[in-house]
Amino acid sequence: MTLFGTTLGGAEITSLVAMLATLVLWFGVLRNQRGQTDWIRRKLAEREAKEQPEVGPTPDGPPDPRRPWG
């Protein structure tokens, strides 16, 4: 087989196939890692959304003048 004017033997072809397989494996691992990161972020957002109503609503009106900080 000739590639870019260079004749490739069995060792070179095997090496190319191994590098391509490694690249495919690396992309699979990267995709899995991103999926886990997205899952963790989604779970943290859900937990924060559940805890948010427990904190209580923030007052929208003017501050109470009877309070020392208002």
Summary of the structure (lengths in Angstrom):
residues: 70
radius of gyration: 29.2
end to end distance: 82.3
largest distance: 89.0
contacts: 107
relative contact order: 0.05
helix: 66%
strand: 6%
